[in-house]
Structure formats: structure tokens, C-alpha cells
Amino acid sequence: MNTTSELAEAFRSALENPTRGVVGVVDDLLRLCPEQGLRLEWQGDGCRMWFLNGGSEEGTEVSLPRSAFRAMLARIAVLCNERRPNSVSPYGGKGELSIGANPPAALRVSFANTAAEQKLELMPETALPADDSA
């Protein structure tokens, strides 16, 4: 699965048929994050999604209530803080999280989760360095 339309449909399906609530939706989002990155942003009265392949300005509308998007952003904050405690606040920041197990992959995360702005950008990295917080 590598075309933008296939990725958009897979993500849309994960949102419309969640199996494990917000945790499951975020897990699916992280699993589906393409090599070129992903951006989600609340605009007007809906959520738009961009795959960051060459700076495309055409976003795809995704069916997602604002409250669910904000819950997803809060979950992202928890995952960033598991990797590096207190690296981000629930209201936004820049951090990283790990996905997968063998070897784990890293995602750079930038997000805002305030009443005025909700957005998320995920950018994959090649591999995570060893966790030195233990």
C-alpha cells in the first residue's frame, strides 16, 4: 500500500470502524504513517489530512469529530512522554515516539491541541537511538 488514495482509504476506514477506541485509532494512524509523513489539521468545521510527499497542498477531508481528534492528540502527547518524560504538554509541542518492536521506528511529532488550534504532523525517522531515560 503506497499510493495516496490507498493510504487515505486505509486511514478513513480506521477512523470510521475503530476497534479499540482512541487508542486503536492512534495505533492505526501510527502504523499507517507513510514514509513521507502525514499531517492532520482541523480547518473550519472538519479535519483534513495531507501526505507530505513533495509538499502537496491538496488535503483530503476525513470524517472525524473534533472531540475525537483532540482525544487523539492527547494520546499522542502520552506516547511522546512515555519516550521522554515531560517532553510535550497535552496542549502541544515537539517530541518523538517509537512504533514497532524489532527494530523500533521513530516518528518525529509536532502538534497543537488547544481550543483555537488542533493539528498533528508525523515525520518518520530511520531508527530510534537507544532510550537513555532509564
Sequence and secondary structure as in RCSB ss.txt:
>XXXX:A:sequence
MNTTSELAEAFRSALENPTRGVVGVVDDLLRLCPEQGLRLEWQGDGCRMWFLNGGSEEGTEVSLPRSAFRAMLAR
IAVLCNERRPNSVSPYGGKGELSIGANPPAALRVSFANTAAEQKLELMPETALPADDSA
>XXXX:A:secstr
  SHHHHHHHHHHHHHS SSHHHHHHHHHHHH  TT EEEEEETTEEEEEE SS     EEE   HHHHHHHHHH
HHHHHHHHSTTSSBTTEEEEEEEE SSS EEEEEEEEESSS EEEEEEEES        
